[in-house]
């Protein structure tokens, strides 16, 4: 069967406009081309989840030959051969392509579930290695499939190969025209697999909003809030933003330039893996918004990362040498290469992030919000500080000094430095760090700088004849006024990083031009995304379930208590431009009971209740107010 016929047959079996197609094999461009060109699907929102081993040849073929031709400027970011999910949102959210690269069975095992199942049909593409097919693969496919879901094979799969797959699919209930019955073995096996998965994700629950018709409030006005508003708008949701400032992006998102690059670790742990996928999603968002005509100052000129002393040089070397990074993520460079890339003299070897660069956070935030308004009923209340959140039988209500707003079917707290101000969020473990970014006018030698520099501080190429450098990092600062000492410290960081370089002498901070903001930082440097934990309820359970093997078992299998229809998006730290948009996309999907573009490991990594639950799962003592 041809891809177009398979896709259309899957769509035709759906009584709703939401369609999710699973595909094995990277030959996804026929599927993508059909979805973007066929008039038959214009009333549907279609997500295709493509699973493939990492095949650099096929990935390069997709990048170089057809992706941009089919999807246009929205698909300008190349697909990168790294493990995990890379989401592409096209046609204002009508078409979503999730590329899952890596060991297919492991990828399927790590897919979190909001609902019991979500795949409406499977396509087996002609390029898939048929040796991958076995009982375990088909059962994992069945686990996330509806009871009527079938497998459609490429017309190039014939003979004994076709028969083998059909027989395996028949066993797991994926090759029969009728809906599975409760007493079918396939039905029972799938139910058992789903039950195991639900227990596994219980400590870090995935909770959809309780109301089907949604009117969602977002408290905040930075990159996290605007990104969430856009992701919700792409799902047709009504959204109300409440920002305490006079305009969007006035707090931590208000810097003139912000660097975009991933946070990598030598062992490429879950944090490092999340940042790679999030960084790529942010770049895709940025390019898509720019392609739609939104004015955004940015330059993806790359980022050069070097050390500034013996310890940091060892750290940088350990990061780049301890893992085989994809060259589009990070590349080892010599001092000569660093100088050539940056167009200024650099004496240290280091890391080059070729896809990264800088962007105006204010522009990025405003563009995301403006695009959200194009797509859905999205409103903004400025100069509105929300003081309380009250849940009642008919929804949640927000109270400011002037009035009460609501009811809302869901509320998201995404207000940066004020994220812990509410009774429900006061125990969230994030700390405010003041950051002053200095501005220096562009001069002769300094003006040659052509990439973002990262060492003991960071420095950007000029934009509107100014360079940004910094930033200071002061815990629980008493004020947000301009600080002359921090201004000098920012300069010294650059001088210390690039000793005896003549271009550094051009940096002039005497104009006292700077900007101060507060970033909320978590101890593990991961953002917070998910339902707001109910700490009072957790503590009540803790009184009878603590410090024993039985208590560990209890916390491993019990759904952690959360506040009803209340969510958290924050703790983005100093790399919110890289980490925030994907967290927002995942939260929007969770609220709307859709499949998420992140793995179970990342759900646990980002969960707002992770600091407490990690202790409880290990049988350790719990202290509220401690982030250790």
N, C-alpha and C positions, 0 to 999 in steps of 0.2 A: 504494500500500500504506500502511496506517495505521502510525503510529509504534509502537504496541504490538505489532502483528504483525511489523514489521521487527525490533524489539528481540528478541522471543521467537524469531524464526527464527534470528537470529545466535547467541543463547544455545544453541538446540537443536543447532546444528552443532558445539558444543564438547564434547570428551570430558573436559575438565578443568573445575574449578570457577572458574578465573580467566578472565574475559572482558573484553576491551578493545574498545570501540566508538568509532569515529571519526564525528563528525558535522559537516557543513558547514551553518552557519546557527544563529542564536541561539534558534530556536524549540525550545529544549531542555527546556522545562518539561513537555511531554508525555512525553518520555523519562524525565525525573526522576520525574514523578508515577507512571509505570508501575513504575519500579524500586523506588520506596519503598512501593508499595501491593500489587503483585502477589505472591501466594503462590507463583507458579511459579518465582521466581528466588531463593527464600529460602536455597537451598543454594549459591548462587554469589556470588562477589565480582566486582562489575562496575565498571569504570572507563569513563567516557564523556569523550572528549576533543572538546570543542566548539570549532570554529574559526569566527571571524566577524570581518569588518571592525569597526572601532570605530564603533558606531551608538548615539549617546547616547539617541535616542528609544526604541529597542528595549531598551536597558539599563535605562532608567528605568522602562519598562513592566514588565520582569522584577522590578525592585526593589520597585516600588510596588504591583503587582497580585497576584502569585502566588507568589513564591519563599517567603516566610514561611508562606503558607497551606499550601503543599505540604510543605516541609521542617521547619516548626516553628521552635522557638527555636534550633536548631542553625544556622539560616541567617540569623540576625539581622544579620550584617554585609552591607552592600550591595555589589553588584558594582560595581567602579570602572572607568570607561572609560579605562584605560591599556593600553599595549602590553605583551604578555607573557602569562604563565600565572597564573591565580588558582585555586588548588585548594580545593575544599570536600570535607571528609570527613564523611560522614553514616552513621548507623546503625552506629556503632562500627567504621567502616572497611569495611562491606559494600558501600557505594556511594561512589564517588569521582567528582566532577565537576570536570574541568579546563576552565576557560574560557580559551581562547587568543584574545586580541583583537589585531587589527592586520592587516597585509598577510598573507594566508593563505599564499601561496607562501613568503615569507620565514620565517614561523613554522615551516612544515613543514621547511624547509631546516635550521633551527637545532635541531631535535629530536635530542638525543643518543640513541645506540643502545647498550643493554646486550646485547641479542640482535639477530639479523639482522632480525627483524620482530616486531610485537606486535599490530597491529590485526586483529581478527577479523571486522569488518564495518563498512561505511560507510553512514551515513544522510544523504541530502541533504534538508534541511528546506525547507519551502515559502517561507521568508522570505529565502533566500539569493539574492543577485544573480547571475542565471544568466550574465551577461556575464563573470563571473570564470572561467568554465570554459574551459580550453585544454589543450593537450598537456602543458605543463610542470606544471600543477596536478595532473593525473591521474597523471603519472609520480612526482611527489613523494608522492602518496597511496600509489601502488603500492610505493614504496621501503620504507615502514614496514609493509606489509601482508603477511600470510601468503599462501601460494600458493593457498589456496582462498577467500580473501576476496573478497566481492562488494559491489557498490554497490546500495543500496535507495533508490528515489526516493519522495518524498512524493507522495501521490495527487493533489496540486494541480499537479504538474509534468506537463504533457501535450503532445501534438502534436509540433511541430518541436523544442521545447526538450528534451523527453524523448528524442527520437531523437538529438539532438546529444550529449547526455551519455552515452547508451548506446554510441554509436559511439566516443567518446573512451575510455570505460571499457573497451570491448572491446580497443582497441589496447594499453592498459597492463595487460591481464589481470585487470581488475576486474569483468568482466561475463560470466563463463563458469562453468558449474556444476562443471567438472572441475579438479582440481589442475594447476597449471602444470608442464610438463615441462622438463627441462634444455635441450632444443634449441629451446624456444619463444623467439621474439624478446623477448617481454615478460619472461620469466625472465632472459634474458641482460642486458637493459637494467637491470632492477632490481638484479641482481648488481653491475653496473658502478657504479651510483649508491651502493650500499652500500659498495663498495670505496673509492670516493672519500671517503665520510664517515668510514670507519675510519681512513684516512690522515690526515684533517683532525684527528681527535680523538686521534691517537697520542701527541703530546707530553704530553697530560693524560688518561691512560687512565681508562676507566670499567670497573671490575673487580668482578664479582660474586663472592661467596664460592664456594669450590670445592665444598663439600658441599651436597647438595640438602636433607638433613635437618639443620637448623641449631640449634646450641646456642651462643649468642653471649654473650661476656663484655664488659661495659662497665666501664672503669676510670674512676671519677669519681662525683660525687654532686651536681652542680649542675643548672642549667636545661638545659644541653646533654645531659647524661646521661639525665635524666628524660624529656626530649622524645624522645630516641632510643629509650628503652625503650618509650614509648607507641607510637611509629611502628612499631617492630618487633612489639609485642604485637598491633597491629591487623592484622598479617600472620601472626599465629599462631605467632610464634617464641618459643622458650624463651630467657629472658634472665637473666643473673646480673650484678648490679651490685656493684662493690667500691668502698667509700667509706672513706677513711682517717679520717674524722671520726666523731663520736659520733651524728650525725644528718645528714640531707640538707640541702643548701643552707647550709652553714656557712662557705664560702669567699666567692668573689666574688658568689655568688647569695644571700648572707645579709643584705643590706640590708633595712631595714624597708619602704622604698618605692623603686621604680625607675621611671624614666620610659620610656614607649614612644612613640617617634616616629621617622620615617625620617631617614636621612642623605642629604641632597640636595646635588647639585653644580650650578653654573651651566650646565654643558654637558650635564647629565643623562647622564653616562657610565654604563658598565656597573655600577659600584659603586652609583651612585644608583638605577639601574633595579632592581638586585637588592634594595636596601634597601626600595624601595616594595613589591615583591612579598612580601618576607619579613615586613615590618611588617604587611601585610594578613593574611598567614597566621598570624602570632602573635596578632593580634586575634581571628581566627576560632577558633583553638585556645582562647584564653582564654574567649571567650563560650560555646563548646561545653562546656568543662569546667564552667563555672558553671551552664549549663543542665542538666547532668547531676546537679547537686546538690552538687558539691564546694565546700567553703568556701574562697573566695578573696577577700581584701580587694583591691578595685580600684575605680577610678573613671575612666571614659573621658570625662574632663571637658575634653579638649583640651590643647594645649600652645601657649603664646605664646612665640615666639622673637624676641628683639630684640638689637641690638648694645649694647656697653658703652663703646666709644670710637669715634673716627673711622674707624679701620681696620675694626673689626668691623661697624660700621654699613654701610660700603660693601660688605662681604662679604655681609651679610644681604640688602641691596638687590639685589646682583648675582644672588644665588641666585633670588630671587622674580621679578626682572624679566627674566632672561635666557632663561626657558623658559615656555611656556604650560602651567602645571601644572593638572591636574584639581583642581577646588575641594575635593574630598574628600581630596586628598593635601595640598595647601598653598594657602593663600589670603593675599593681601596685605591687611594691616590698617593702619589709621591708629592714632595714639596714642590717640585717643578710643575707637576700637573695642577696642584692647588693654585699656584701662581697664575698659570695660564687660564684656568677656569675663572678665577676671581679678577683677573686683569690688574692685580696689585701683588707686590712681593710677599710671599708667605714662606717661612723657613721650616714648617712642620709638615710631615705626612699626615694623612688622616682619612676621613670618610667623605665621599660625595654622594648626596641624595639627588639624583638627576631630575626627578619629577617634581621636587619641592620648589619652594620660593617664598614669595611674600604676597600678602593681600591686605587691603584695607578692611579691617574687621567691621567698621561702620558700614561700608559699602556692601559687604557680604551679607550682613544682617538685614540691611534695608532691602536689598534685592530679594532675599528669601521671603521677607514679609510681603513685599509688593507682588511677588509671584503668587503667594498664597491668596492674596485678595483677588487676583485674576481668576483663580480656580474655584473659590468657594466663598461662603458668607463668613468673612473674617473681619473682626473689628478690633480697634485699639483704643484703650482708655489711658491717656497720658496723665502725668501728675496725680496718679491714683495709687496711694499706698494702702495695700490690703493689710488689715490688722488681725483679723480672725477668719478661720474656716470652720463652718458649722455644718455638720451632716444632719439632715432631717429626713423624714420618710419620703418626701417628694423630691429629694436631691440635696445638693450642697449649696450653701450660701456663703458669699464673701462679704465682709464688712469693712468699709473704710471709715474715715472720720466723718464723711458726709452722708453715706447711704449704704444700703444693703443690695447686693447683686445676686441674681439667681432666680430660680434654681438651675444648677448645672448637673449634668449626668456624670461628669468627672472633672476633677481639678488636678492640675499639675503644678507643683511648686518648683520653679526654675529661676529663682530670683537671685542667683549668684551669692554675694556676700551676706544676704539676708535669709538664706535658705533655712537657717535654724531658728527663725524668729517665732514660729507658730508652735502651739502646744503639741501638735502632732509630730513636729519635725525637730523639736528642740534638742533631742539626743543624737541627731545625725552626726557622725564622726568626721567632720571636715573643719579645717582651721583656716582663718583668713590670713593671707600674706599680702602686705602692701608692696606694690611695685611701681617704682618711678622709672619711666622711659624718657631718656633725654633726646633732644633734637639738635642736630648740628647742620649748619648750612653746607651745601655742596661746594667744594673748592677744587682747584685744578687737579691735583693728584688724587684726591679723595673721590672726585667725580668719576674716575675710571672704574671704581668698584662695580663689578657686573654680576655678583652673586651674593646671597646671604651668607654671612660669616657667623659661625657658632664656635665659641671657645670658652673663655671665662665669663663671657657675656655674649650678646649677639649684636650684629650690626647689619643694616640693610643697605642695598643700593639706594640712590636718591629717588625720591618721588616728590614732585612739586618743589624741587631744589632743596629738599631736606633729607637727611639720613636719621634713622632711629637707632639708638644704642641703649643697652641696659641688660637687664633691668634689675633694680634693687629687689631685695627679698627679705622683708621685715615682718616677723610674726606678731599678730595681734597689735598692730600699730595703733597709737592713740589718736592720730589725726591723718588727714589726707592732703595736707598742705604741701606746697613745693618745699623740698629740702635741699639746701645748697650742698650739704655733705654727701648726700646720695648722688647728686649731680656729678661731683668730683669723683666719687667711687665708680660711677659708670665709665667715666673716661679712663680711670686707672685700670679697670678690667681689660679694656681694649689695648691699652699700652702694655700691660703685663702679658697679654696674649700674643702680641706681635711686636716683640722687642726690636728697637733700633730700625724700624721701618719708616722711611721718610713720609709715606702717605698718612701715617698715623698723626704726624705733626700737623696735618691739615684739619684735624678734628677740633672744632671750636664750640665750646659749651658756654661761653661767657655771656651769651644772650639770655641765659636762665630760662630757656624754652624747654618745657617738659610736660609730661602728663602723668598723673598718679591714679592708680586703680587698685582694687583688691581682688585677688584670685582666691577662690576657696579650694584648698588642697586636701586630698585624702592621704592617709599614711602610706597606702600602697600605690598611690599615683594613678589609680584607675578612677574614671568618672563614676557617679552614682546614677543608676537608671532602673526604675521599676516601681512596684507598689510601695507605698510608705509603710515601713515596719511599725507595728503596734508594740512599742517597747513595754508599756504597762502590762499587756497580755503576755508577752514573752517572759517578763519578770515573774508574773504570777505562776506560770508553768514551771519556771526555774526553781521555785520554792520546793517543789516535790520531784523535780527531775534534774539532779545535779551530781556530778563527781562520781558517778558509778558507770560500769559497763552498760547497765540497763538504761541509764539516762542517755548515753551516747546513741543507743539504738532508738530511743524515743525521738531524739532530735533528727536522726537520719531519716525517719519514716513519717514524721508529722509535718503537715503543712504549716510553715511558720506564720503566725498571726500578722495580718496587715490591716490598715485602715481602709474601710470600704470606699472604693472609687476615688482614692487619693493616691497620687503618684509623685515621684521625685525625679528630677533631672538636674544634676548639678555636680559640684566638686570637680570641675573640668581642669582646674589647675592652670599651669602656664602654657598648655598645649591644647586649649579648647578648640582652636580652629581645626586641629587634626582629629580630635577625639569626639567632638560634640555632635556633628551632623549624623553620624551613624548611630550613636546612642539615641538621638531623637527619632530617627527612622525606625529603630527597633521598638522604642516605646510607643510610637504611633501604631505600629502593627499590633503590639500587645493590647493596647486599649481597644482596638477595633477587631480583636479576635482573629487576626490574620497570621499566616506563617511568618516567622521572624528570620531576618537575614544574618543572624549570629548563632553560634553553637551553644550547647548546654554549658560548656566550660566558660564561655563569655557571660552567660546569664549569671553564673555564680560569681564571676569576677566583678561584675558591675552592680550586683544586688545591693541596695541601700542597707540591708541588714547583715551584710557579710562579716563585719568585724565581730559582732556578737555570735553569729552562728558558727563561725570558724572555731571559736573557743568551745562552744557547746558541743560541737561535733567531735572535738578532741577530749571532752570531759574536763575542761579547765574551768576555773572559777570565773564568774562574770562580774564586772564592775561597770555600772552605768557612768558615763562621763569620761571613761578611759578609752583611748584609741590604741592602746598597746596590745 
